[in-house]
Amino acid sequence: MKHKIGYNRLGRKTAHRKAMTRNMLTSFFRHERIKTTKAKALVVRRAAEKMITRSRVDSVHNRRMIARDIKDKAVLAKLFTDIAPRYLERPGGYTRILKLGPRHSDAAEMVILELVADEAVKKDTGKKKPSKKAASPVAAEAAPEKAEAPVAEEAHEEIQTDSPDAEAEAGEEKTEADSAE
């Protein structure tokens, strides 16, 4: 029976399992993506999610609690200054697991564990036009007039070029340009 088993021991002694998890967490936060087995990825994801949640509030206590597992000071600083601010608005689910298939040697299921990119930030930086709520009423009134004028001109130009005379004139201009070359 598997009652009251709170975590996967991964077939290792306690010291080995903790050391392996700490090393994988450090690599995960350094590279923001690691390739590993599914069982290890689930263990690392569980710890990483808790660390990112804790690192969203930068305090001495939180830094010391996370520094118990992440010994590299550069990675610790990256977690608090670079990674955690990306997820301030996100309530959870900072990581994703992508399945790769079985490993050739022992058929262990391989996965990629990576941080989820914040799509909302990417969409906001890609915008060139201000939102309608942010625009002033004066600008909103002027914007439709500017938008209508080029559309009307383009439609007018299309009507002129559709006539047979316009096509003949365009053909003559092309032949003159070709003969000049």
N, C-alpha and C positions, 0 to 999 in steps of 0.2 A: 504494500500500500504506500501511496505517496502523500500521506496526510502531514500537514504542518511542515512542509519543506519550503522554506522561504526564498531560496535562491539556488542557482545551478552551481554545483561545486566543480564542474568541468574536469573531474577526474584528477584533481591536483590537491596537494596539501595546502593548508591555509596560507602559509607564508608565500608559497609559489603563486597561488592564485591572486593574492593581494599585489605582489610585485608585478605580475603580468598585467593585471588590470590597470595599475598605476602607469606602467610603461605605455600601454595602449591608449590610455586617456591623454597622456602627454603628447603622443604622436598624433592623436586625433585632433587635439586643439592646435597643434603646430601646423599640420597640413590641411586641416578641415575636411579630410576625407581619408579613409583607410580601407584596405581590402583585407578581409578576414573571414573566418567561418561564421556561420549563422549563430551558433551558440555563444561564441565570444562576443559577437556584435550585440546580441541582446543584453549581455551583462554590461558591456561598455556603454551602451545607449542608456541604460537605467541610471548609471552613475553620472553620465554626461548631462542628461536632462536636469538632474538635481543640481549639478554644479552651475549650469547656465542660469537656472532660476535663482540660485543664491548669489551669483555674481552680478545680477541686475542691480543690486544695491551695493555700491562700493563702500564698504566699511572695513575697519581694521579687523573686526571679528570675522567677517565673511572671508576676507583674504587669508586669515590664519586657518580657518576651517578648510578651505580649499587647498592651501599650501601643505596640508598634511598629506595629500595624495599627489599633488603636482609639485615636484621639487625644482623644476626649471623656472627660474625667475622671469625669463623672457616670455615663456609660454603663459605664466600666471598673469603677467602684465597684459599680454595680448588678449587673454580671456576677459579681463575686466575693462580694458580700454577699447578693444576692437570688436570682439564677438558679442558680448552682452548688450551693448547699446543697440545692436541691430534688432534685438528681440524685445525691446521695452514694451511695445504694444501687443506683442504676441502672448497669449495666455498659456502656451505650452506647445509641445510637438516641434522641438527645434531640430530634430534629426530625422533622416529617412534611411531606410534600408532597401537597396536595390539588389535583386537576386541575379547571380551570374551563372549558376549551374554547378554541377558537381566538379570537384577537383579530380584530376586524372589519377593521382597516386592512390588515394584512399576513398574517393567518392564522397568526401565531406562537402556539404553544400556551402559554396562560397558566396559572399555578399560584399557589397560596398556600403560602408556606413559613412554618411556625409551630412553636413549641416544643411538645413533647408535655406535656400536663398529667399530673401524677403521680397516677394513680387510687388508689394505695395510701394516699396522704395524705388524699385526699377521703373514702375509705371509713372510715378510722380516726376522722376528726373527726365523721363522721355517726353513729357508734355512741353509744348512750346506755347500753346495758347493758354491764357489765364482762364480759370473757371468762371462761369456766368455769375456765380454768387459773389466772387471777388471783384468783378468789373463794376464800375460805377454806372449809374443810369444814363449819364451823358454819353459815355463810351458805348453803352449798349445800343443807344439810338443811332449813333454814327456808324456802327459796325454793319448793320443790315444794308445801309445805303452803299457802302463800299463793296459789299459782297454782290449786290445786284448789278452794279454798273459793269464790271468785267464780264459777267455772264451774258448780259445783253449785247455787249460789243462782240463777244465770241460768236454768239448766235447770228449776229448781223454779218460777220465776216464769213461764216459758213454759208449763208444764203448767197452772198456775192460769188463765192468760189464755185458754187454748184451750177451756175449758169454756163451754157456752152461757150459763150464768148470769153469768159474768165479762164476756162480750161485751155482754150486756144492761145490766149495771151501768155499763159503760164508755159505752154509748150514752146512758144516762140522764144521766150526768155531762156529756157533750158538749152535750146539749140544754139542761141547766140553765145551762151556761156561755154558750151562744148567747143564751138569753133574758135573761140578766143584762146583756149588752152592749146 
